[in-house]
Each structure stands twice: as C-alpha cells, then as structure tokens.
Amino acid sequence: MCGLKFPADEHVLIGLNEPDDAGVYQIADDIALIQTVDFFTPIVDDPYWFGQIAAANALSDVYAMGGVPKTAMNLVAFPIKDMDLSILRRILEGGLDKLAEAGVSLVGGHSVEDKELKYGLSVTGLIHPDRILSKKGFAPGDKIILTKPLGTGIINTAVKGGLASDTIIERVTKVMAKLNRDAAEEMKAFRVHACTDVTGFGLLGHLCEMVVDSGLGMLVYNNAIPVYPEAREYALMGLVPAGTYNNKAFREAFVAYDAGIDDISKDILFDAQTSGGLLIVVHPDDADRLMGVLLTRGITDAAIIGEVVTQPLEKIRVMG
C-alpha cells in the first residue's frame, strides 16, 4: 500500500511497516498483545465444520508468533434473505467448539447482511516481548519443519466440482480444523528462530516472504514435503485454483527448480492453503529432537522439508 502512512507509537513491536502474521503491541515489560483477524467464504459444505476450520485458521497466526490466544470476536456476513438461520447457528457452534478446545473466550463480534456468506474471527493473544517469533531471524544451517500436508486448495477445488471422494473430504476437513496449538506449545522448548503458517500464498509463497530481505537463501527438499496423494491426482485433472496460479506469477522469480521438478509439483508447492501447518525454522541441532516430540504429540505429517543456506541469496532452490 505505497504512499499510506500507518499510525503507530513506540509500543508497536510488529506492525504494518514490517508486516508479519500478526501485529504485536507491548503493554508491560513482560506482556505484549498479539492481534490478528481472518475470515473467508465456505470451503466445505458442512456449516459446522466450516466454523471449526475458520476458527482454527484465525487462531493459527497467534500460534505462529509463539503466543497464546486468549480472546476472540466473531465476524459474520450472512445472506439472511437467502439462507436459513439454522445454517448460521451451526457455523457459530463450530467456531465456539473450536474456541473452547483452544481455551479462548469469545467476548463479542459483529455481523452484517451480505449476499455472500463469510465467517471468521478477530483474535487477541499474549506473549512475552522477548519470545516473539517473526518470519525473520533464522541462521545458516537452520532446518525447516512443516507440520501439515499440502494440497488443500486443489482438493477443495475438486470438492466444489463434485469430484473428491468422501474419504479425502473427511481427512482434509479434519486436518484443516486441527489447531496448530500442539506444535506451537512443543516448539517453545527448542531453539526456534522463526515461524509462520502456510495459508493463502502457498508453501513457496510464505517461504519467499521469509527469505526476501533476509540476506540468506533456502533449500527445499521436494521429495520430503508431506502432500495429500489425491492433490497430485486432482492437479493432473486440471483442478488447480486460480489463487495457486496467482501465487506462482507473484513469486516464481524467487524460486529455482532442479531438473525433474514437474509442473504438478510446482502447482502443489504454490497451492493456496486454508488453515495449513506451521513452518518452523529451528537450530539444526534441535531439529531431530523437535521432530520426535511432534510425532509423539500426534502431529504425524510433520517433516523436515528444507534448510537455510547462504546461496542462492534471497531465493529458494527446490531440489528433487
């Protein structure tokens, strides 16, 4: 947003001058607020599960910053003339159940009449100012861990086209609704240098956000990345969302592919995700131990997918 001046004061630790997953505002020597907001249109047919997914997605930014979400406010746009209120009730029930699971209090909200249904949350969390995790701060040799599989954008496109199986719909829905809380809690015991979550910009899009202006580069091991097998199948059928192509057009200049990385793999790496996993950049000596803890906590899709390097400078190399 070139030319705009963003109001701020000395207590803004992370704001729009250097955007991250959430804003951070210090209110005491040992307490800072993490603030974020996110809402979107339905990506599954079941209203209850849509509420769960939207809530998990909104909470994720606080977890990615290393914080603990504490309060939330509902954001609702609802076509009251075209949809029964029972649908809205089920969406809100899903969101409430997810907030209860996360230990987050709902303290308010706002609704408007709209032609298109939308739901999400504004979330506030807490963190010690010295323990904030941003997208920057990593070092050469650090390992990169991803905690959820890729491919939700492609699979959701197949769902809209009536081509996805009930089995993959159920699996993807439950993974999108899963909180990133467990991974966020466990990473606090290790030397994590940076973190973000994978959402609309896709894996490579979010890694590009991290690597640009960092003075470092990244290697990504394509064969190590957790991917829903069905995502490749549907991508071969051409079921790739427009957002994925937009991500590629915006960031592909920062990515170099080794021979053998096919176009379908590139689509998956840039696939726009909903409520994706955490990208955790951790000291190399802690990576295997953190992986062991994540797997023990039931985060069975977690994998070491890359590392921080000095070259290529501020670019990403995808290896086969």
C-alpha positions in Angstrom: 0.0 0.0 0.0 2.5 2.6 -1.2 2.0 6.1 0.0 0.0 5.3 3.0 1.1 6.3 6.5 0.3 3.8 9.2 -0.3 5.2 12.7 1.9 3.7 15.3 3.8 4.5 18.5 6.8 3.2 20.3 4.9 0.3 21.8 4.2 -1.3 18.4 6.7 -4.1 18.2 5.5 -5.6 14.9 3.2 -3.6 12.7 2.5 -2.7 9.1 5.9 -1.2 8.4 7.3 -4.7 8.6 4.2 -6.9 8.3 4.1 -10.4 9.8 1.5 -13.0 10.7 0.0 -10.7 13.3 0.6 -7.3 14.9 2.3 -7.1 18.3 1.8 -4.3 20.9 3.7 -4.1 24.2 1.6 -3.2 27.2 4.1 -4.0 30.0 7.7 -5.1 30.4 6.7 -8.7 30.3 3.5 -8.7 28.3 2.6 -7.9 24.7 -0.6 -8.3 22.8 -0.8 -10.3 19.6 -3.7 -9.2 17.3 -4.9 -10.7 14.1 -8.1 -11.1 12.1 -9.1 -13.5 9.4 -12.4 -14.6 7.7 -13.4 -16.2 4.4 -16.2 -17.8 2.4 -17.1 -21.5 3.0 -14.6 -24.0 1.7 -16.6 -27.1 2.9 -20.3 -27.9 2.6 -20.9 -28.7 6.2 -21.6 -25.5 8.2 -20.3 -26.9 11.5 -17.0 -27.9 10.0 -16.7 -24.6 8.2 -17.0 -22.9 11.6 -14.3 -25.2 13.0 -11.9 -24.6 10.1 -12.4 -20.8 10.1 -11.7 -20.6 13.8 -8.6 -22.8 13.7 -7.4 -20.7 10.8 -7.8 -17.4 12.6 -6.1 -18.7 15.8 -3.2 -20.0 13.8 -1.5 -16.6 13.4 -1.1 -16.3 17.2 0.4 -19.7 17.4 2.8 -18.9 14.6 4.0 -15.8 16.5 4.8 -18.0 19.6 1.9 -16.7 21.6 -1.2 -18.0 23.4 -4.6 -16.9 22.1 -6.9 -15.6 24.8 -9.9 -13.8 23.4 -11.8 -13.7 20.1 -14.6 -11.8 18.4 -16.9 -13.2 15.7 -17.0 -11.7 12.2 -20.1 -12.7 10.2 -21.5 -11.8 6.8 -24.8 -13.6 6.2 -27.4 -13.6 3.4 -30.4 -13.6 5.6 -32.9 -13.4 2.8 -31.4 -16.5 1.1 -30.2 -18.8 3.9 -31.9 -20.2 6.9 -30.6 -19.0 10.3 -30.0 -22.6 11.3 -27.0 -22.6 8.9 -25.5 -19.7 10.7 -26.2 -21.3 14.1 -24.2 -24.4 13.0 -21.3 -22.3 11.8 -21.2 -20.4 15.1 -21.4 -23.7 17.0 -18.4 -25.0 15.1 -16.4 -21.9 15.9 -17.4 -21.9 19.6 -16.4 -25.5 20.0 -13.0 -24.8 18.4 -12.5 -21.8 20.7 -13.4 -23.9 23.7 -10.9 -26.5 22.6 -8.3 -23.8 22.4 -9.2 -22.3 25.8 -10.2 -18.9 24.1 -13.0 -16.7 25.4 -15.5 -15.2 22.9 -16.0 -11.6 24.0 -18.0 -10.1 21.2 -18.4 -9.8 17.5 -20.1 -8.1 14.6 -22.5 -9.2 11.8 -23.7 -7.7 8.6 -26.2 -8.7 5.9 -24.3 -9.7 2.8 -25.1 -11.6 -0.4 -22.1 -13.9 0.2 -21.6 -15.9 3.4 -18.4 -15.2 5.3 -17.2 -16.1 8.8 -14.0 -15.7 10.8 -12.6 -14.2 14.0 -10.6 -11.3 15.3 -8.2 -12.9 17.9 -6.0 -11.4 20.7 -3.2 -13.4 22.3 -0.4 -12.8 24.8 3.3 -13.2 24.6 6.5 -12.1 26.4 8.1 -9.4 24.3 11.4 -11.3 24.3 9.8 -14.5 23.0 8.1 -13.2 19.8 8.7 -15.4 16.7 8.7 -13.5 13.4 9.3 -14.6 9.9 12.9 -13.4 10.1 15.8 -14.2 12.4 16.9 -17.5 11.1 20.6 -18.5 10.5 22.6 -20.6 8.0 22.1 -24.3 8.7 18.7 -24.0 10.4 16.2 -26.7 9.4 12.7 -26.0 8.2 9.8 -28.2 9.5 6.3 -28.3 8.1 3.5 -29.7 10.3 0.6 -30.3 7.9 0.4 -31.7 4.3 0.0 -29.6 1.2 -2.8 -29.7 -1.3 -6.0 -28.4 0.4 -6.6 -25.7 -2.3 -6.5 -28.3 -5.1 -8.6 -30.8 -3.1 -11.2 -28.1 -2.2 -11.4 -27.3 -5.9 -12.2 -30.9 -6.6 -14.8 -30.8 -3.8 -16.6 -27.9 -5.5 -16.5 -29.8 -8.8 -18.1 -32.9 -7.1 -15.0 -35.0 -7.9 -13.5 -35.5 -4.5 -14.0 -38.8 -2.6 -15.8 -38.9 0.7 -12.6 -40.3 2.3 -10.3 -37.4 1.3 -13.0 -34.8 2.1 -13.2 -36.2 5.6 -9.4 -36.3 6.1 -8.8 -32.8 4.7 -11.6 -31.3 6.7 -10.3 -32.7 10.0 -6.7 -31.6 9.2 -7.8 -28.1 8.3 -9.9 -28.0 11.6 -6.9 -29.1 13.7 -5.4 -26.5 15.8 -1.7 -25.6 15.4 -1.6 -25.4 19.2 0.3 -28.6 20.0 3.1 -27.8 17.6 3.3 -24.2 18.9 3.5 -25.5 22.5 6.2 -28.0 21.8 8.5 -25.7 19.8 8.9 -23.4 22.8 11.3 -25.9 24.3 13.7 -25.7 21.4 15.8 -23.1 19.6 13.3 -21.9 17.1 14.5 -18.9 15.2 11.5 -18.1 13.0 7.9 -19.3 12.3 4.9 -18.7 10.1 1.9 -20.6 9.0 1.0 -21.8 5.5 -2.1 -20.2 4.2 -3.2 -18.4 1.0 0.2 -17.8 -0.5 1.1 -21.5 -0.5 4.3 -23.1 0.8 6.7 -21.3 -1.5 4.9 -18.0 -1.3 5.3 -18.0 2.5 8.9 -19.1 2.3 9.5 -16.3 -0.1 8.1 -13.9 2.4 10.7 -15.2 4.9 13.7 -15.2 2.6 13.3 -11.8 0.9 15.4 -9.1 2.6 16.9 -11.8 4.9 20.4 -11.9 3.4 20.1 -15.7 3.2 18.5 -18.4 1.0 16.7 -21.7 1.4 16.8 -25.2 0.0 13.5 -27.1 -0.2 13.6 -30.9 -0.5 10.6 -31.6 -2.8 10.5 -35.4 -2.0 10.4 -34.7 1.7 7.3 -32.5 1.7 4.1 -34.0 3.0 1.4 -33.9 0.3 -2.1 -35.4 0.1 -1.7 -38.0 -2.7 -5.1 -37.0 -4.0 -3.8 -33.5 -4.6 -1.5 -34.7 -7.3 -4.3 -36.8 -8.9 -6.7 -33.8 -9.0 -4.0 -31.4 -10.2 -3.3 -33.7 -13.1 -7.0 -33.3 -14.0 -6.6 -29.5 -14.1 -8.3 -28.9 -10.7 -5.9 -26.1 -9.7 -7.4 -23.0 -8.1 -6.8 -19.5 -9.5 -5.1 -18.5 -6.3 -2.3 -21.0 -7.0 -1.6 -19.5 -10.4 -1.6 -16.0 -8.9 0.9 -17.2 -6.2 3.2 -18.6 -8.9 3.0 -15.4 -11.0 3.8 -13.2 -8.0 6.8 -15.2 -6.5 8.2 -17.6 -9.0 11.0 -15.2 -9.9 12.4 -16.0 -6.4 12.4 -19.8 -7.0 14.8 -22.0 -8.9 13.9 -25.6 -9.6 16.2 -28.5 -10.1 15.7 -30.7 -13.2 13.0 -33.2 -12.5 10.6 -30.9 -10.6 7.5 -31.2 -12.8 4.7 -28.7 -13.3 2.3 -30.5 -11.0 4.9 -30.4 -8.1 5.2 -26.6 -8.8 1.4 -26.2 -8.6 1.3 -28.1 -5.3 4.2 -26.1 -3.8 2.4 -22.8 -4.6 -1.1 -24.2 -3.8 -3.2 -21.8 -1.8 -3.9 -23.4 1.6 -6.6 -23.0 4.2 -5.6 -23.5 7.8 -2.3 -25.0 6.9 0.5 -26.1 9.1 3.3 -24.2 10.8 6.6 -23.6 9.1 9.1 -23.8 12.0 12.8 -22.8 11.4 14.8 -24.4 14.1 18.5 -24.7 15.1 20.0 -27.8 13.2 21.0 -29.5 16.5 17.4 -29.3 17.7 15.6 -30.3 14.5 15.5 -34.1 15.0 14.5 -33.8 18.7 11.7 -31.4 17.9 10.5 -33.8 15.1 10.4 -36.6 17.6 8.3 -34.6 20.0 5.9 -33.5 17.3 5.4 -37.1 16.2 4.8 -38.2 19.8 2.1 -35.5 20.1 0.3 -37.0 17.1 1.5 -34.5 14.5 2.3 -37.4 12.2 2.5 -35.4 9.0 5.4 -33.2 10.3 8.6 -33.4 8.3 11.9 -31.6 7.8 11.4 -30.1 4.4 14.5 -27.9 3.9 17.3 -25.8 5.3 18.6 -22.2 5.4 21.7 -21.6 3.3 23.8 -18.6 2.2 23.2 -19.3 -1.5 21.1 -18.7 -3.6 20.9 -15.3 -2.0 17.3 -14.4 -1.0 16.0 -17.1 -3.3 14.7 -20.6 -2.9 16.1 -23.7 -4.6 13.7 -26.6 -4.9 15.6 -29.9 -5.0 14.2 -33.3 -6.2 
